[in-house]
């Protein structure tokens, strides 16, 4: 794959053999984010677990102190008083049964996060095939299946993100934008890594944080020294 001149210049700033401390890595990732748009900064965290085993799953949610810089659209499945609560908290869409054909048949996906009250999970369950592969199924561990819909919506709007293992035991999550200050990105990163360390399964053996890399949307990966994190 042919890379552009900007990428070639950016990569010269990064020593691939070095594992940087968090502040150095954040400063470098900002320097190498040279695209013409405000790039997203992502953390890629490889864990020493085997996600195929239920007792080694790592999944949860955390509120980043400075948010992700992205406007998150929230859909809430609720009925009765909970509809009003969700709307008052700032949910973008609130509904029930009538949304099923809209999502299933019309391919409507104008939302980024789905929240549901427990009594609506029977309805949401019918959308498992379409929501599941997109990572949109509400989950109690992530706080998206709850009676307190107002709290869930407010936290998501304030910068709550969900983290989970992919098939290769890596967690990929945004920690902000290139336009954020270094201090904001460092704080967001430390909050995220703290939550992931806390979520370490009892069954996990050996080194838990195998590798941690920061990268902007178009920039090179910058490795972080994991020994200083745990």
PAPA-243873 format. One record per residue: x, y, z negated of N, C-alpha, C in turn. Coordinates in pm, whole numbers. Layout:
// residues N
NODE     n.u     n.v     n.w    ca.u    ca.v    ca.w     c.u     c.v     c.w
NODE       X       Y       Z       X       Y       Z       X       Y       Z
...
// end
This chain:
// residues 230
NODE     n.u     n.v     n.w    ca.u    ca.v    ca.w     c.u     c.v     c.w
NODE      84    -120       0       0       0       0      88     125       0
NODE      64     211      95     146     332     106      96     435       4
NODE     189     486     -75     152     586    -175     188     725    -124
NODE     115     825    -169     140     962    -126     262    1022    -193
NODE     298    1141    -145     416    1212    -195     399    1247    -344
NODE     277    1289    -381     253    1327    -521     278    1209    -615
NODE     226    1091    -573     244     972    -656     392     938    -667
NODE     463     946    -553     607     914    -552     684    1006    -646
NODE     647    1134    -647     713    1228    -738     677    1201    -883
NODE     549    1165    -905     503    1139   -1042     572    1016   -1100
NODE     587     913   -1018     645     787   -1067     791     804   -1109
NODE     858     902   -1050     999     928   -1086    1013     974   -1231
NODE     904    1027   -1286     907    1076   -1425     899     962   -1526
NODE     857     843   -1479     832     731   -1570     941     626   -1558
NODE     998     588   -1673    1096     479   -1676    1020     351   -1708
NODE    1008     262   -1610     928     140   -1627     986      45   -1733
NODE    1112      63   -1767    1174     -29   -1863    1154      18   -2007
NODE    1097     137   -2024    1085     195   -2158     942     181   -2210
NODE     933     152   -2341     803     156   -2409     802     285   -2491
NODE     714     375   -2457     713     508   -2518     629     511   -2646
NODE     657     612   -2731     565     627   -2844     440     700   -2791
NODE     335     704   -2871     204     749   -2822     210     892   -2767
NODE     271     984   -2841     274    1124   -2797     350    1139   -2667
NODE     464    1071   -2655     542    1077   -2530     460    1022   -2413
NODE     393     909   -2438     312     845   -2332     199     937   -2287
NODE     134    1003   -2382      25    1094   -2349      76    1213   -2268
NODE     190    1269   -2309     247    1382   -2233     283    1340   -2091
NODE     337    1219   -2077     374    1168   -1944     251    1143   -1857
NODE     148    1086   -1918      28    1054   -1841     -38    1184   -1791
NODE     -28    1290   -1870     -81    1420   -1827       4    1477   -1712
NODE     136    1462   -1725     228    1511   -1621     209    1439   -1487
NODE     176    1310   -1497     166    1230   -1373      25    1229   -1314
NODE     -68    1298   -1380    -205    1310   -1326    -208    1430   -1231
NODE    -169    1405   -1106    -149    1517   -1012    -256    1524    -902
NODE    -364    1448    -917    -470    1453    -816    -541    1588    -822
NODE    -621    1615    -720    -689    1746    -713    -816    1752    -798
NODE    -849    1640    -865    -966    1641    -953    -919    1610   -1096
NODE   -1009    1628   -1192    -974    1604   -1333    -975    1453   -1359
NODE    -857    1394   -1357    -848    1248   -1367    -889    1196   -1507
NODE    -946    1077   -1508    -977    1010   -1634    -851     940   -1683
NODE    -826     949   -1813    -712     877   -1873    -767     750   -1937
NODE    -713     636   -1897    -761     508   -1951    -654     437   -2031
NODE    -698     363   -2132    -608     274   -2206    -639     131   -2164
NODE    -533      53   -2138    -548     -88   -2101    -474    -168   -2209
NODE    -550    -244   -2286    -493    -310   -2404    -506    -462   -2390
NODE    -390    -528   -2374    -390    -675   -2364    -374    -735   -2504
NODE    -469    -822   -2540    -468    -879   -2675    -425   -1026   -2675
NODE    -365   -1066   -2785    -322   -1205   -2802    -435   -1290   -2856
NODE    -545   -1296   -2781    -660   -1378   -2820    -707   -1454   -2696
NODE    -794   -1550   -2717    -854   -1621   -2603   -1005   -1598   -2610
NODE   -1052   -1504   -2529   -1192   -1463   -2532   -1290   -1571   -2494
NODE   -1240   -1686   -2442   -1332   -1795   -2407   -1388   -1861   -2533
NODE   -1319   -1838   -2647   -1367   -1894   -2774   -1446   -1786   -2848
NODE   -1564   -1823   -2895   -1652   -1726   -2962   -1586   -1661   -3083
NODE   -1501   -1738   -3154   -1438   -1682   -3275   -1317   -1593   -3244
NODE   -1288   -1575   -3114   -1177   -1486   -3078   -1224   -1370   -2990
NODE   -1355   -1351   -2986   -1410   -1239   -2909   -1378   -1107   -2979
NODE   -1345   -1006   -2903   -1324    -872   -2959   -1418    -779   -2885
NODE   -1514    -727   -2960   -1613    -637   -2898   -1669    -543   -3003
NODE   -1691    -422   -2965   -1747    -326   -3060   -1761    -190   -2995
NODE   -1780     -90   -3079   -1796      47   -3027   -1733     143   -3126
NODE   -1689     256   -3076   -1625     356   -3161   -1657     495   -3104
NODE   -1674     592   -3193   -1699     729   -3149   -1564     800   -3139
NODE   -1527     841   -3020   -1401     915   -3001   -1423    1058   -3050
NODE   -1331    1110   -3133   -1352    1243   -3191   -1372    1354   -3088
NODE   -1313    1339   -2970   -1325    1444   -2868   -1404    1399   -2745
NODE   -1474    1286   -2758   -1553    1236   -2646   -1466    1191   -2530
NODE   -1527    1161   -2417   -1451    1111   -2301   -1442    1216   -2190
NODE   -1515    1327   -2208   -1515    1429   -2103   -1616    1398   -1994
NODE   -1688    1287   -2012   -1786    1246   -1911   -1927    1264   -1967
NODE   -2017    1312   -1883   -2157    1323   -1925   -2219    1184   -1912
NODE   -2267    1131   -2024   -2321     996   -2026   -2474    1000   -2023
NODE   -2531     928   -1927   -2678     921   -1914   -2730     800   -1990
NODE   -2823     824   -2081   -2872     718   -2170   -3017     682   -2137
NODE   -3040     552   -2120   -3175     499   -2100   -3214     424   -2227
NODE   -3332     455   -2281   -3379     387   -2402   -3508     310   -2373
NODE   -3508     182   -2412   -3629     100   -2407   -3693     106   -2546
NODE   -3810     167   -2554   -3875     182   -2685   -4025     199   -2666
NODE   -4098     191   -2778   -4243     217   -2772   -4285     288   -2901
NODE   -4407     345   -2898   -4459     413   -3017   -4379     536   -3054
NODE   -4359     554   -3184   -4286     670   -3237   -4143     677   -3187
NODE   -4087     561   -3156   -3946     555   -3116   -3923     627   -2982
NODE   -4027     637   -2901   -4016     708   -2773   -3989     856   -2801
NODE   -4067     914   -2892   -4050    1055   -2929   -3914    1078   -2992
NODE   -3872     985   -3081   -3741     996   -3148   -3628     998   -3045
NODE   -3636     907   -2948   -3531     897   -2846   -3525    1023   -2761
NODE   -3642    1073   -2723   -3648    1195   -2641   -3592    1315   -2717
NODE   -3629    1326   -2844   -3581    1438   -2927   -3430    1433   -2947
NODE   -3373    1311   -2947   -3228    1296   -2967   -3148    1324   -2840
NODE   -3219    1338   -2728   -3148    1373   -2603   -3134    1261   -2502
NODE   -3215    1153   -2518   -3210    1044   -2419   -3254    1097   -2282
NODE   -3188    1050   -2177   -3220    1097   -2043   -3347    1032   -1989
NODE   -3364     904   -2024   -3484     830   -1979   -3532     743   -2094
NODE   -3664     738   -2112   -3722     652   -2215   -3842     580   -2153
NODE   -3853     451   -2177   -3966     378   -2120   -3972     237   -2171
NODE   -4054     156   -2103   -4072      17   -2143   -4089     -71   -2023
NODE   -4192    -154   -2029   -4224    -253   -1926   -4220    -197   -1783
NODE   -4270     -72   -1766   -4280     -13   -1631   -4145       8   -1564
NODE   -4037       7   -1643   -3904      29   -1586   -3845     -98   -1524
NODE   -3899    -214   -1562   -3844    -342   -1514   -3846    -350   -1361
NODE   -3962    -333   -1295   -3960    -342   -1148   -3876    -232   -1082
NODE   -3872    -115   -1147   -3795      -3   -1090   -3646     -41   -1083
NODE   -3597    -107   -1189   -3456    -148   -1193   -3435    -273   -1108
NODE   -3525    -371   -1126   -3509    -501   -1059   -3530    -494    -907
NODE   -3636    -428    -866   -3673    -428    -724   -3623    -307    -646
NODE   -3618    -192    -715   -3578     -71    -643   -3430     -37    -660
NODE   -3362    -116    -746   -3218     -92    -766   -3188      43    -828
NODE   -3272      84    -925   -3253     214    -992   -3151     198   -1105
NODE   -3040     269   -1092   -2935     262   -1195   -2880     402   -1225
NODE   -2971     497   -1251   -2928     634   -1278   -2893     653   -1426
NODE   -2827     552   -1485   -2793     559   -1628   -2660     487   -1651
NODE   -2594     523   -1763   -2462     466   -1794   -2465     373   -1915
NODE   -2563     395   -2005   -2575     314   -2126   -2723     284   -2149
NODE   -2750     161   -2194   -2888     123   -2226   -2898      94   -2376
NODE   -2998     156   -2438   -3026     134   -2581   -3166      72   -2588
NODE   -3188     -20   -2681   -3321     -80   -2695   -3352    -107   -2841
NODE   -3479     -93   -2878   -3521    -135   -3012   -3534    -288   -3007
NODE   -3513    -356   -3121   -3519    -504   -3120   -3649    -559   -3061
NODE   -3763    -490   -3086   -3892    -542   -3036   -3907    -526   -2884
NODE   -3809    -458   -2819   -3813    -443   -2673   -3716    -538   -2602
NODE   -3644    -618   -2679   -3542    -704   -2617   -3602    -814   -2530
NODE   -3729    -851   -2558   -3798    -949   -2471   -3814    -893   -2331
NODE   -3846    -763   -2323   -3862    -695   -2194   -3724    -679   -2128
NODE   -3627    -628   -2205   -3492    -604   -2151   -3428    -735   -2106
NODE   -3457    -843   -2178   -3401    -974   -2144   -3432   -1017   -2001
NODE   -3546    -972   -1950   -3583   -1007   -1813   -3491    -939   -1711
NODE   -3417    -839   -1757   -3324    -768   -1668   -3180    -816   -1684
NODE   -3164    -924   -1763   -3030    -976   -1792   -2944    -999   -1669
NODE   -3006   -1051   -1563   -2929   -1083   -1442   -2873    -961   -1372
NODE   -2945    -848   -1384   -2895    -728   -1316   -2815    -639   -1409
NODE   -2854    -634   -1537   -2781    -549   -1632   -2652    -615   -1681
NODE   -2657    -748   -1700   -2541    -822   -1753   -2413    -801   -1674
NODE   -2414    -831   -1542   -2291    -815   -1463   -2235    -673   -1461
NODE   -2322    -574   -1485   -2276    -434   -1487   -2232    -390   -1626
NODE   -2239    -483   -1722   -2199    -450   -1860   -2296    -355   -1927
NODE   -2423    -358   -1885   -2521    -263   -1936   -2620    -323   -2035
NODE   -2608    -454   -2063   -2703    -517   -2155   -2684    -461   -2297
NODE   -2792    -416   -2361   -2778    -370   -2500   -2729    -483   -2589
NODE   -2652    -447   -2691   -2590    -548   -2777   -2584    -498   -2921
NODE   -2626    -579   -3019   -2623    -533   -3158   -2483    -493   -3205
NODE   -2378    -566   -3158   -2241    -536   -3199   -2196    -397   -3155
NODE   -2251    -355   -3042   -2214    -222   -2990   -2307    -114   -3043
NODE   -2405    -156   -3125   -2498     -59   -3183   -2604     -11   -3086
NODE   -2621     -86   -2974   -2720     -42   -2874   -2852    -119   -2885
NODE   -2859    -215   -2978   -2989    -275   -3014   -3014    -231   -3157
NODE   -3107    -137   -3175   -3124     -76   -3307   -3261      -9   -3318
NODE   -3312      -1   -3440   -3436      74   -3463   -3405     223   -3474
NODE   -3280     255   -3509   -3241     396   -3523   -3194     450   -3387
NODE   -3289     465   -3295   -3254     507   -3158   -3197     648   -3155
NODE   -3244     733   -3245   -3195     872   -3247   -3045     875   -3276
NODE   -3003     797   -3376   -2861     792   -3412   -2779     736   -3295
NODE   -2829     629   -3234   -2758     565   -3123   -2738     663   -3008
NODE   -2845     734   -2972   -2837     829   -2859   -2738     941   -2891
NODE   -2748     998   -3012   -2660    1109   -3051   -2513    1067   -3049
NODE   -2484     946   -3101   -2345     897   -3104   -2291     877   -2962
NODE   -2374     819   -2875   -2330     796   -2736   -2302     929   -2667
NODE   -2390    1025   -2688   -2373    1158   -2628   -2249    1229   -2685
NODE   -2214    1197   -2811   -2100    1262   -2876   -1966    1198   -2838
NODE   -1971    1086   -2764   -1844    1024   -2722   -1822     883   -2771
NODE   -1932     813   -2801   -1919     673   -2844   -1894     586   -2721
NODE   -1792     503   -2730   -1761     413   -2619   -1763     269   -2669
NODE   -1791     180   -2578   -1792      37   -2610   -1664     -24   -2558
NODE   -1606    -114   -2636   -1488    -186   -2587   -1516    -336   -2593
NODE   -1466    -407   -2493   -1485    -553   -2490   -1375    -614   -2403
NODE   -1347    -740   -2426   -1245    -811   -2347   -1297    -841   -2208
NODE   -1210    -830   -2108   -1248    -882   -1977   -1201   -1028   -1971
NODE   -1213   -1091   -1854   -1179   -1234   -1842   -1031   -1262   -1866
NODE    -947   -1157   -1854    -802   -1177   -1873    -757   -1129   -2010
NODE    -853   -1112   -2103    -825   -1070   -2241    -765    -929   -2250
NODE    -809    -844   -2158    -766    -703   -2161    -888    -615   -2184
NODE    -870    -511   -2265    -974    -411   -2288    -938    -288   -2206
NODE   -1031    -238   -2125   -1008    -116   -2046   -1107     -10   -2094
NODE   -1057     101   -2146   -1149     207   -2190   -1094     346   -2162
NODE   -1185     440   -2129   -1140     578   -2109   -1115     645   -2245
NODE   -1012     728   -2253    -988     801   -2379    -996     953   -2357
NODE   -1038     994   -2236   -1050    1137   -2211   -1014    1173   -2069
NODE    -993    1302   -2047    -959    1354   -1914    -820    1418   -1918
NODE    -760    1432   -1799    -627    1493   -1790    -628    1637   -1840
NODE    -745    1701   -1835    -756    1841   -1881    -759    1852   -2033
NODE    -775    1739   -2105    -773    1742   -2251    -633    1782   -2298
NODE    -624    1838   -2418    -491    1866   -2474    -427    1734   -2517
NODE    -295    1734   -2530    -225    1613   -2574    -277    1569   -2710
NODE    -302    1667   -2798    -349    1635   -2934    -485    1563   -2929
NODE    -574    1610   -2840    -707    1546   -2829    -695    1402   -2779
NODE    -609    1382   -2680    -590    1247   -2624    -527    1154   -2728
NODE    -428    1206   -2803    -362    1124   -2906    -465    1084   -3012
NODE    -545    1181   -3057    -647    1150   -3160    -748    1047   -3111
NODE    -793    1064   -2988    -888     967   -2931    -825     828   -2924
NODE    -698     823   -2878    -629     695   -2865    -613     628   -3002
NODE    -569     707   -3101    -546     650   -3236    -676     596   -3295
NODE    -786     667   -3269    -918     622   -3319    -957     489   -3254
NODE    -935     481   -3123    -966     358   -3049    -882     241   -3098
NODE    -750     261   -3104    -659     151   -3140    -685     107   -3284
NODE    -721     202   -3370    -753     169   -3510    -874      76   -3516
NODE    -975     106   -3433   -1097      24   -3431   -1067    -116   -3378
NODE    -981    -123   -3277    -948    -254   -3217    -865    -339   -3314
NODE    -774    -275   -3386    -694    -348   -3485    -785    -401   -3597
NODE    -879    -317   -3637    -975    -354   -3743   -1063    -472   -3698
NODE   -1088    -479   -3565   -1177    -584   -3511   -1103    -715   -3484
NODE    -977    -724   -3528    -898    -846   -3502    -967    -969   -3560
NODE    -993   -1070   -3475   -1060   -1190   -3526    -967   -1270   -3619
NODE   -1025   -1331   -3721    -947   -1412   -3815    -876   -1526   -3743
NODE    -934   -1572   -3632    -878   -1686   -3558    -759   -1647   -3469
NODE    -735   -1518   -3454    -624   -1473   -3366    -490   -1502   -3431
NODE    -404   -1571   -3356    -271   -1608   -3409    -163   -1536   -3329
NODE     -48   -1516   -3393      65   -1454   -3322      43   -1305   -3303
NODE     113   -1250   -3205     106   -1105   -3180     -31   -1067   -3125
NODE     -95    -975   -3192    -232    -934   -3154    -229    -833   -3038
NODE    -153    -725   -3056    -141    -625   -2948     -25    -667   -2856
NODE     -58    -734   -2747      47    -783   -2656     108    -670   -2575
NODE      22    -587   -2516      74    -472   -2441     -33    -364   -2436
NODE      13    -239   -2437     -77    -124   -2430     -23     -29   -2324
NODE    -106       4   -2227     -65      92   -2118    -165     205   -2102
NODE    -113     325   -2080    -199     439   -2047    -182     472   -1900
NODE    -288     511   -1834    -277     550   -1693    -390     646   -1659
NODE    -360     741   -1570    -466     828   -1519    -526     759   -1396
NODE    -636     811   -1345    -707     747   -1232    -613     714   -1117
NODE    -527     808   -1081    -440     791    -964    -292     776   -1001
NODE    -263     779   -1130    -122     781   -1172     -67     644   -1209
NODE      63     638   -1234     128     512   -1273      98     474   -1418
NODE     115     345   -1450      95     299   -1587     214     334   -1674
NODE     185     376   -1798     292     412   -1892     277     324   -2016
NODE     381     245   -2044     373     148   -2154     398     215   -2288
NODE     322     168   -2387     336     220   -2524     402     113   -2611
NODE     487     159   -2701     555      67   -2793     454      13   -2895
NODE     416    -114   -2878     312    -173   -2964     360    -194   -3107
NODE     492    -206   -3126     545    -230   -3261     510    -113   -3354
NODE     493       5   -3297     463     122   -3381     314     141   -3404
NODE     233      53   -3347      88      71   -3357      25     -14   -3466
NODE      76    -138   -3482       8    -228   -3576      54    -209   -3719
// end
